[in-house]
């Protein structure tokens, strides 16, 4: 293999690592710790949610499996780009579109809209050790009730 081919191969490896967020601490599977989470006004869920965050070119694929306070199980998934462009999401209790803005490898802003109006604003922050993640969220549910939640997740 000549030097030029080796340089091209090396550049491809480096660029694919950067593109797919190899050093992004948020990627992986996370389980909610309900005893450390707070739901205001409540009620709190009784079963912890599972959140999977996977790298995708220019963004993430997010899959959520959860049980609501009434005991109903549901899942939703979406792909969103870090550039803040609205992406469709179906099945989410938070809204019908979502935007992501990556602040750095540990912090991401996530905003939902329902029928064109802001419905949830959240900040997702992973601890420096990569073992816990905090999602601080404020929003309005489908019934118009305001809430403030702090959800703690642990890496699986």
C-alpha positions as CSV (number, residue, x, y, z in Angstrom):
1,X,0.0,0.0,0.0
2,X,1.5,3.4,-0.9
3,X,1.7,6.4,1.3
4,X,-1.2,8.2,-0.4
5,X,-3.6,5.2,0.1
6,X,-2.5,4.9,3.8
7,X,-3.2,8.7,4.3
8,X,-6.6,8.4,2.8
9,X,-7.5,5.3,4.9
10,X,-6.3,7.1,8.0
11,X,-8.3,10.2,7.2
12,X,-11.5,8.1,6.7
13,X,-11.0,6.4,10.1
14,X,-10.6,9.8,11.8
15,X,-13.5,11.5,10.0
16,X,-15.9,8.6,10.7
17,X,-15.0,8.7,14.4
18,X,-15.8,12.4,14.5
19,X,-18.9,12.1,12.4
20,X,-20.4,9.3,14.5
21,X,-19.5,10.7,17.9
22,X,-17.2,8.0,19.1
23,X,-16.3,10.2,22.1
24,X,-19.8,11.3,22.9
25,X,-20.6,10.2,26.4
26,X,-24.4,10.3,25.9
27,X,-24.4,7.4,23.5
28,X,-25.5,4.1,25.0
29,X,-28.4,2.7,27.0
30,X,-29.6,4.5,30.1
31,X,-32.1,3.4,32.8
32,X,-34.0,5.9,34.8
33,X,-33.4,6.0,38.6
34,X,-36.9,6.9,40.0
35,X,-35.7,7.3,43.6
36,X,-33.3,10.1,42.5
37,X,-35.7,11.8,40.0
38,X,-38.3,14.5,40.8
39,X,-41.6,15.1,39.0
40,X,-43.5,18.3,39.8
41,X,-46.4,18.3,40.1
42,X,-46.5,14.5,39.5
43,X,-47.5,11.8,39.6
44,X,-44.2,10.1,39.2
45,X,-44.0,7.0,37.0
46,X,-43.7,3.7,38.9
47,X,-41.6,2.0,36.3
48,X,-38.2,3.4,35.1
49,X,-37.8,4.5,31.5
50,X,-35.1,3.1,29.3
51,X,-33.4,5.5,26.9
52,X,-31.2,4.4,24.0
53,X,-29.1,7.1,22.3
54,X,-27.2,6.0,19.2
55,X,-24.9,8.0,16.9
56,X,-26.2,9.0,13.5
57,X,-24.5,11.2,10.9
58,X,-24.9,14.8,12.2
59,X,-27.1,13.8,15.1
60,X,-28.6,10.9,17.1
61,X,-31.3,8.2,17.0
62,X,-33.2,8.2,20.3
63,X,-35.4,5.4,21.4
64,X,-37.5,5.7,24.6
65,X,-39.4,2.8,26.3
66,X,-41.5,3.9,29.3
67,X,-44.6,3.4,31.3
68,X,-46.7,6.4,32.2
69,X,-48.0,7.2,35.7
70,X,-51.2,5.4,34.8
71,X,-49.3,2.1,34.0
72,X,-49.6,2.4,30.2
73,X,-46.4,1.1,28.3
74,X,-45.3,2.9,25.2
75,X,-42.2,3.5,23.0
76,X,-41.2,6.1,20.6
77,X,-38.1,6.7,18.5
78,X,-36.7,9.5,16.3
79,X,-33.6,10.7,14.5
80,X,-32.7,14.3,15.0
81,X,-29.8,16.4,13.8
82,X,-27.6,18.6,16.1
83,X,-28.2,21.6,13.9
84,X,-31.5,22.4,15.5
85,X,-33.8,21.7,12.5
86,X,-37.2,20.3,13.5
87,X,-37.7,16.6,13.0
88,X,-41.0,14.7,13.1
89,X,-41.6,12.4,16.1
90,X,-44.7,10.3,16.6
91,X,-45.8,8.6,19.8
92,X,-44.0,11.1,22.1
93,X,-46.1,12.6,24.9
94,X,-44.0,15.7,24.6
95,X,-44.7,16.9,21.1
96,X,-44.9,16.1,17.4
97,X,-41.5,17.7,16.4
98,X,-38.2,17.9,18.2
99,X,-34.9,19.8,17.8
100,X,-31.5,18.9,19.1
101,X,-28.6,21.3,19.7
102,X,-25.4,19.7,20.9
103,X,-23.6,22.1,23.3
104,X,-20.6,19.7,23.8
105,X,-19.9,16.0,24.3
106,X,-21.8,16.0,27.6
107,X,-24.6,18.5,27.1
108,X,-27.5,18.6,24.6
109,X,-30.6,20.9,24.4
110,X,-33.7,19.1,23.4
111,X,-36.9,21.0,22.5
112,X,-40.3,19.7,21.5
113,X,-43.2,21.4,19.8
114,X,-46.8,20.4,19.7
115,X,-49.0,21.8,16.9
116,X,-46.4,24.5,16.2
117,X,-46.1,25.7,19.9
118,X,-43.2,25.0,22.3
119,X,-44.3,22.2,24.6
120,X,-41.1,21.0,26.3
121,X,-37.6,22.4,26.8
122,X,-34.9,20.2,28.3
123,X,-31.2,20.0,28.9
124,X,-29.5,16.6,29.0
125,X,-26.2,16.5,30.8
126,X,-23.9,13.5,31.3
127,X,-21.6,13.5,34.3
128,X,-17.8,13.7,33.4
129,X,-17.4,10.0,34.4
130,X,-20.1,9.0,31.9
131,X,-22.1,7.0,34.5
132,X,-25.1,9.2,35.2
133,X,-27.2,11.6,33.0
134,X,-29.5,14.3,34.2
135,X,-32.4,15.6,32.1
136,X,-33.9,18.8,33.4
137,X,-37.2,19.6,31.6
138,X,-40.0,22.2,31.8
139,X,-43.1,21.9,29.7
140,X,-46.8,21.7,29.2
141,X,-48.5,18.4,28.9
142,X,-51.3,17.6,26.4
143,X,-53.9,18.7,29.0
144,X,-52.2,22.1,29.4
145,X,-50.7,21.4,32.8
146,X,-47.3,22.8,33.4
147,X,-44.5,20.6,34.9
148,X,-40.9,20.6,35.9
149,X,-39.0,17.3,35.9
150,X,-35.5,16.3,36.9
151,X,-34.8,12.8,35.7
152,X,-31.7,10.9,36.6
153,X,-30.5,8.1,34.4
154,X,-27.7,5.5,34.9
155,X,-25.6,4.0,32.1
156,X,-26.3,0.3,31.6
